[in-house]
Amino acid sequence: MKKTALSKNGLRRRQATQLVLAASLMPTLARAQASRPEAPKYGGKLEIGTIYVTLSALSWDPADWAWKINHDGGMYEQLFAADLSKSKRNGGKHTFYADAWIPPDAIKGELAESWRWVDPLKLEIKLRKGVMFPEKAGVMKARELVADDVVFSFNRLASSPKKTANYFDHVKKVSASDRHTVVFEFAEYNAEWDYRFGYGYYSAIVPKEVADAGATNWKNTNGTGPFILQDFVSGNSNTYVKNPNYWDKEKIGDTEYKLPFVDQIVYRTIKDEATFLTALRTAKLDMLEAIRWQHVDELKKNAPQLKWERSLAMAGTYLAMRVDTKPFDDVRVRRALNMAINKEEIIKAYYGGNAEMFAFPQHPDYGGYFEPLSSMPDSVKELFTYNPQKAKQLLAQAGYPNGFTFKTQLSSVAVDHPDLMSLLQAYLEQVGVKVEVQTMEYPAFLSAMTTRTNAPGYLMNNGHTNPLTTLRKNFVPGQVWNPSQWNDPAFSKKIDAMYEERDEGKRQALAREMIREIVDKAPYIWLPTQYVYRAWWPWVKNYGGEVRAGAVRPWPIYSRIWVDQEMKKKMGFA
């Protein structure tokens, strides 16, 4: 009996211990379950108002050197892409918002499986094996991607009459040493070797069959990417369906899943701001990547389930002044117009505090390449300080005591520019300067700059691109994105030296010094850079607000998104 009693007491003690242990483990187990990633669900459609929601496709052929091809080209891939496992959503440090910059620690191979420097001027790239071009009726049979496709794409791009001047001058030769190996031989080192034909704006690998069929025709497009372009209605929509034979996978938790997850993606092109905001609020759009600050509070009130992300725009806003025309060939005039603009008031009254005074030509996200305004020389700070009296003095010294009149062009797709232009007109009129405004449809607006026939004034948003290109494209003669027509041989030589510098710390110092110099010379009326918002409904999964995984290239991001269709249905939006 005694033994039985002891056994019962021991059992009770063990049970009590187990209960205490179980209770202590419950929070740990709950946290583990909460942190366990959701298993993705396949299927469904994703309706997107992209960051360029107001702008339709400009071209389907990389050889046209149209900047937006990557954004629309979900069927094409490149040698390199961003490593999205290093995003903030996944515990990393990168937002993947920059328009054309992948930080050095976040580059991974896409079509490139590996790469190595054979010597200081020779790069060898090994391609992935088994990556397939799908069959395209009337264009090509299904076949494997090979090194000759990369060589062909490069040579076709480099020989295009539309190419950007000097863009590939650093490349001596590109060749295929075997079926899956590409060799780049360089005439000189260029710090953008990985960007220019690795993940840049024009780096898509296009098979010869597509070029032969006519790559400008959207119906002929075909690549190794996660989606196939099914339909295109200019000014309305791009429709993509999944590539069922796509090669890449996504690891979620401990499991690898075949990509892409959604069956269909639709880009909606909507020029009217109120219309695309309503489309998001009523879930006609699952995601909207371009929301101005004025509309955020109202959307949060009327659609509280939306998820949000805010970023400082990766595009500087400025009014370019053509330095090859009078009166803008005089730096005193250019400095005067900068001082005539109350930029602090624009930040407070026009942007509601949702802007930064100085974030262009370099972006604060560029780390050591960026120098804040507070560290700049007084002559630079002066350009950001409202001083209409000194502006009048400078104009008088330059021979314009009564001011002058000049013409400025702006684009109809920049929804905020008409109001901004009205503010600039009012400020400038106070110092005797009158502005005649010409509003243009985007293709004509862009063509004016690319053909160097733009007006003396040119109001635009211009992407930062990356820490080096921002200097080259804005301030080297012959470059497409140089609306001021800046031409300073000494400055161009400094840019060349920056590109040839292999040491990034030294390269950053060169870039900072050039930014000081060019801002001080004021080829632009430097304007504040606004914060922009993006929002998405909670059924959009495996997403944290990332926008670009290369040069304006969202497809590695979109291919990893899945749609919780049951959640959407339960929320009443199926």
Secondary structure, DSSP 8 states (H G I E B T S, - for coil): -HHHHHHHHHHHHHHHHHHHHHHHHHHHHHHHHHHS--------EEEEE-TTTT-----S-GGG--TTHHHH-TT---SEEE-GGGBGGGTSSB----SS---GGGEEESSEEEEEEEETTEEEEEE-TT-EE--BTTTB--EE--HHHHHHHHHHHHT-TT--TTTTTTEEEEEEEETTEEEEEESS--TTHHIIIIISTT-----HHHHHH-TTSGGG---SSSEEEEEEETTTEEEEEE-TT---EEEETTEEEES---SEEEEE----HHHHHHHHHTTSSSEEEEE-GGGHHHHHHH-TT-EEEEEE-SEEEEEEE-TTSTTTTSHHHHHHHHHTS-HHHIIIIISTT-EES---SS-GGGGGG---GGGS-HHHHGGGS--HHHHHHHHHHTT-TT-EEEEEEEETT-TTHHHHHHHHHHHHHTTTEEEEEEEE-HHHHHHHHHTT---SEEEEEEE--STTHHHHHHHSTT-TT-TT----HHHHHHHHHHHH---HHHHHHHHHHHHHHHHHH-SEEE--EEEEEEEE-TTEES-SS---SSTT--HHHHTT-EE-HHHHHHTT--
